[in-house]
Amino acid sequence: MTRRVVITGLGTVNPLAAGVAGYWQGLLAGKNAISNIELIDTSAHKVHFGGEVKRFAPEDVLSAKVARHLDRFAQFALVSAIEAVKDSGLDFGKEDPFRCGVIFGSGIGGLMEFEEQHTVHMTRGPGRISPFVIPKMIANSAGGTISIHFGLQGPNTTISTACASAAHAIGDALRTIQYDHADVMVSGGSEAGITPMGLGGFINARALSSRNDDPAHASRPFDRDRDGFVLAEGSGVVVLEEYEHAKRRGATMYAEVLGCGSTADAHHITAPHPEGAGAAMAMKLCLRDAKLNPEQVGYVNAHGTSTELGDAAETRAIKKVFGEHARKLAVSSTKSMIGHLLGASGGVETIATALTLKHGVIHPTINYQTPDPACDLDYVPNKAREQRVRYAMSNSFGFGGHNCTLLVGAV
């Protein structure tokens, strides 16, 4: 029999807020966090806006030395992890360090550091490349830094499955505790892809919205007039803990993680399967893992990127899995407010889903104005809804055809 796993700590840095309280308040208020990019010069780019973390000051939490030796994505990760661990009330000095670990996700890793040092190489020569370029750019630097900061010597791996990275990381952390390889795992994901090359690459892949004249309404999941996703950055971290371990210390339990389903589309490197076949199977496997019937689920936190193909495919997948019950589901997209955090998406969206169960309120999908016949479910348009939910899903789908669904239940 597998062990029960609960979420006892939450932490985030994202375009809405640096901190869970502000993030949750912004979601319920339907607040838009998309605006013109200030982090880099976008004058040569065709898209000038995104979900940027404004006025991020890592030195408010980290020492100047630590912050200087981390790429922006790892700074996000460590700051969020510190918040999540503090929120959990855990004192790792009283825990067996080999029973506490980190499984973390990032789709790209330290892209900003890579670009900056490539410029140094091209302009000043290889002898001027920073000795920190490799440890700063590698994707596992976030997980490694978190383990070093807290002294966690248990399982430590990094997942890189594009936009499904954080969800897969949480799923693997769930298994690690279920099968008694650890009692506590810090998990989630982080991304800082708003760089000249990151922005340019997504523009040229024709993946992004081009509403330069109206950034606030650019991210519009499931709306008929959607024209692409909005590139964003940030991190979302959860502390997962074995149920009895959390209970003994009187921890706050936000939700129980009940299942994870994972599949591949095996279809196209960037486009989803048109019928959502892989996504549907991920949801089915997640339900089976959680030992639940489709009718027991009340809410789906959708991948909902605001792309023409993706939103329609996810809607078809939900209908395929839930049948007539799909019409009774509440479905909403966190990305409508904060944009697409790529490999960090599953982290920030798991936090939103857990808080939905904890507080009995579902955040809206904002910018939903014109219904699309291909997207005809209840997307909780524009205003939050008070609704008690017992079980909820969170979907994450990534380039390469990676699909991951997590299922959480109220405690």
N, C-alpha and C positions, 0 to 999 in steps of 0.2 A: 504494500500500500504506500502510495506516495504521500509526502508531507504537504501540509497546507502552507501557502505563501501569501503574505499580506504586504501592502504598501504602507510604510510607516513614516516616510519622509519625502518631501517634495522640494525641488529647487529649479529655478529657471532664470535665464537671461534671454529676452526676446524683444522684438520691436515694440511691443506694448509696454513692457516694464522689466526692470531688473529686480525680480522678486515675485514670488507666487501670489501674494496678496493683491498687488497692483495688476498682475496678469489676469487673475480671476475677475476682478472688478471691471477691467476693461472688456473682457469677453462678454460679461453679462450686460454691459452698457452698449454693446455693439459698436465699440470704438474702432475707428480705422487707424492703423499704424503704418500705412503706406504713404511715402512722400518722396520728394526728390532726394537723390543720393548726395551726401556730403563727404562721404569717406574717401572717394576717389574722384578724379576728374572724368566726367562722362561726356565731355563736349564732342569727342570723336565717335561716340557710340550712338546707335539709333534709339536706345532706350535710356532714359535718364532717372528712373525712379526705382524704388525697391523697398523691402522691409528691412531697413537698417536699424541697428541698435545705436541710437543717438546718445552722445555724451557718456559712453561707457568708460568708466574709470576703474580699471582693475586694481590700482594702488589703494583704493578704498578698502579692499579686502585682502589683497596679497601684498607681500613686501615688494619693493621696487625691483630688487634683484630677481625674485621669482618671476614677476611679471615680464621683465626684460628678456628672460630666457624662454618664454613661451610664445608661440604663434597665437594670433587672436582667437582661433577656434579652441585652443587648449586653455586660454584664459577664461573664455566663456564656460568651458567644462568645469574647471576647478572652482570658479566662483559659485556656480550652480551646485556643485557637489558639497561645498562647504555649507551652503544654505540648507540643502536636503538633509545632511547629517545633523546639523543643529536642530532642524525641525523634528527629526526622529527622536532626539533626546539620547541617542547612543553615546556611550563613553567607550571608545575603542581601547582605551587603556585597561579596561576591565574585561575585555573579550580575548579569546584565543585568536591571535592574528592570522593563524592558518585556517580559521573557520570563517574568515571575512575576506571578500574579494571584490573584484571589479570586472564587469564585462561592459564594454562601451562601444559606441558606434560612431563612425564618421564616413561619409561618402567620398570626401576629397582629402581631408587632412589639412596640412598647413600650406594652402595655396598662396597666401600672401607672402610668406617667407620665401617660398620657391621663386615667385616672380621677382621679389626684391633682390635676391641673391643672383638670379640669372642676369639681371641688369648690371649688377656689380661685375659679374664675370665678363659680360660683353663690353663694358666700358673701361674697366680697370684691370682686367686680367684675372686668371684663376688664383693667383697668389693672394688676392684680396677677398676671396670668398670667406664668409664667416665660418668659424669652426662649429658654430651652433646650427648651421643650416640643416643638417641631417636630423638631429634630435628634435628640431622645431617643426620640420615639415612632415615627418612620418605620422601616419594616422594614429598609431598606438601611443603617441606621446601624451594624449589626453588621459587614457586609462592608466598609463604608467605614472604620470604625475599625481593623479588622484591616490593611487596606492602608496606612493612615496609620502605624500602629505599626511595621510592617516596611519601609515604603518601597516597596511593590509597585505598580508602575505599569502592569502588564499588564491583561488583560481583567478587568473587575470588574462583576458583575451580581448581582441578588438575585432569588431564586425564591420565589413565594408560592402554593403549591398545597395549602394546608391541611396535612394530615398526611403528604403526599407531598413536602413542600418540600425537606427535606434530601436525599432520594434523587434528586429531579430535579436539585438543585444538583450533586451528585456526578456524575450522568450527563452534565450539561452540561460540567462540568470535565474529565471523561474525553474528550469530543469535542474540547474546546479543545486538549488536548495531542495527541490522536491526529492531528488535522489541522494540527499544527505552528503553532498560534497562540500557544503558550506551552510552556515546559519544566517548570514547576512551578506547581501550583495548590493553594491552601488552600481546602478546601471542607467542607461539612457543614451543620449547622443549629442553631438555638437558639430557646428558647421560655420565657416566664415568664408563663403564663396563670393562675396561682393568685392571682387578685384577686377582690374582691367581685363584679364584673360577670362576669368570666370563669367563676368557679365557678357563679354564679347562672344564667348563660346555658346552660351545659351541663346543669345540673339541670333547668331548665324545658324543655329539649329532650328530656328523658327519656333522656339518653345515659349517665348515670353509675350505677354501683353505689350502692346505698343501705344497705350493710351497716355502719351506724354502730356496731353492737355487736361487729363482728368485722372491723376494717379489714385485718388481716393476711391474711385469706383472701378479700378482696373481688375482687382481680384473679385470675380463674380461667379463662384462655383454654381453650376447647374442652371445658370441663366442662359437664355437663348443667345444673347449677344456677347458671350465670353469670347475672348480672343487669345488666351494663353495665360500661363501662370506668372506670378510676380516673384522674382528672386529675393530671398530673405536670408537672414542669418540669426544665430543664437544657439541656445542649448536647453535641454530639458533633462533633469536627473531625478530618478526615484530611488529610494532605499527600499529594497525588498528584504523581507525577514520571515523566517519560519514562524508560523502562527504561535506555537507554544512559547517560543523564545520571546516574542513580542508581548504575549499575554503576561508572562511572569514579571516583566518589568513595567507593566501598566502603560504600554505605549499606545498612542493614538493610532488607530487603524483607519486609513482612508478607504480602502477597498481590498478585496481579496482577488488575487490573480488566479483565474481558474483554468485558462487554456490558451494555447497558441497553435495556430495552423500556418504552414509554410509550403509554398509551391513555386513553380516557375512556369511562365507562359510558353517558353520555347517557341517564340513567335517572331519577335523583332527587337532590335537593340534599344529602341526608344519608344516605339508605339505599343500600346497595350493590345492584348488580344481583343478583337472587335466585339466578341460576345462575352468578354469577361470570364472566360472559362477558368483560367488559373486563379483569378480573384475569388470566384465562386467556390472553387475547391478549397482554397485556404480558409474561407469562412466555414465551410462544412466540416473540415478537419478540426477547426478550432471548437466548434460546437460539440463534436464527438469527444475531443480531449476534455472539455469541461463537463461532459455528460449532461448536456442540456438539449432541449428541443427548441427549434426555431421560435416557437410561439412564446417562449419564456423571455426572449430578449426584447427590451423596450426601446433601446436607443443605439444608433450606430454613429460613431464619430467617423465621418467619411474621409477617405483620402482627399477627395474633392479639391482638385488642383486648379480648376477653372480653365481646363483645356477642352476643346471640342470633343476629341476622341475619348479622353480619360473619364470625364464625367458621365458620358453616355454608357461607356463600358461598365463602370462601377454600378450605375443604376440597373443595368441588365443583370449584372452578377447578383445584386441584392435581391432582385425579383426571382431569380433562379433559385436562390437559397431559401428565401422566406415565403415564396408563393403568395397566397392571399394575405398573409400576415404582413407582407411588405407595405401594404396600404395603411397599416396601423402603427408602423414604426416611425419614430422621430429620427430624422437624419440631419446632421448639420456639419458644416465645414469650418474648422478653426482657421484654415488658410484664408478664408474670406476677410479676416481682420489682420492677420500677421504675415500673409504671404507664405511662400513655400520655403521652409528651412532645410530642404533637402534631407541629408542624413540625420538631422536632429528632429525631424517632424514627428516621428513616433514617440519621442520623449515628451515634447510639449503637449502632444495630443493625448497621451496616456494620462498626463497630469489633469488635463481638462476633463477627461472621461471619469477619472477617479473623483474629482470634485463634483461632478454632476451627480454621482451616486451619493456622495457625502451630504450634499446640500439640497438635493431635490429640485435643481434648476438646470434647464438645458440652454446652453448658449445658442444664439441665432446664427444663421447664415446671412451675413449682410450683403447688400448690393444685389439682392434677388428682386428683379423688377419685371422681367418678361419671361413667363414660363416657356419651357422648351418641351415640345411633344415627346422628345426622346428621354427627357428627365422629368418624370411625372410622379415623384414621391413627395412626402411631407418633409421639406427641407428646413423647417422652423424658420420661416423667412423674417429677417430684419429685427425681430424682437425676441428677447429671452422668454422662456416658457417655464412656469412652475409645474413640475411633473415629477413625481416619485418614480424612480427606476430601480428595479432590483438587479437586472443584468444588462450590461452594455458591451458593445464591440468597438474596437478601434482598428481601422484599416490603414495599411501602409504598402504602397506599391512603388517599385523603383525601376529605373532604366536597367535594361538587361533582362527584364521580365520577372524580377524578384517580387514575390507577394508574401505579405505577413499580416496575419490578423491576431489580435490579442482580445481576450474576453475577461472582463472583471465583474465582480459581484459585490453587492453591498455587504458589509460586515455587521 
